[in-house]
Amino acid sequence: MGKNNAKNNDWKDRLNVVYSTNPDFQYETEAEEETPTLPPAQQRLRVKLDRKNRGGKTVTLVTGFVGTDDDLKELGKLLKGKCGVGGTAKDGEIIIQGDFKEKVAELLLKAGYTQTKTAG
């Protein structure tokens, strides 16, 4: 082991790495950067109803959001509040419990998401 590696030898950074035979191996310790949030007018959101794998219950699904998880959750919170129902926002999509396709599309358009389309 060279002098250079000794000073950067923090075992916590390598906790889940067992062993590498590559002499040029570098431990990946940097966190993934989140995609910056596009302005509302540039977002291409799709609003549709979904019943698949939901125990027969209908949900309104908003997909196509490009941005940080925090901004996605903020938008989800706004939509849930305006519809008066529960839901979730993760992995680039917002799920609103119930059939609110038209109302959600209308709310998104009013909020400046001008490229919003309804599907299905």
Secondary structure, DSSP 8 states (H G I E B T S, - for coil): --HHHHHT--GGGGTT------TT-----S---------GGG---EEEEE-TTTTT--EEEEE---S-HHHHHHHHHHHHHHHT--EEEETTEEEEESS-HHHHHHHHHHTT-TT-EE--
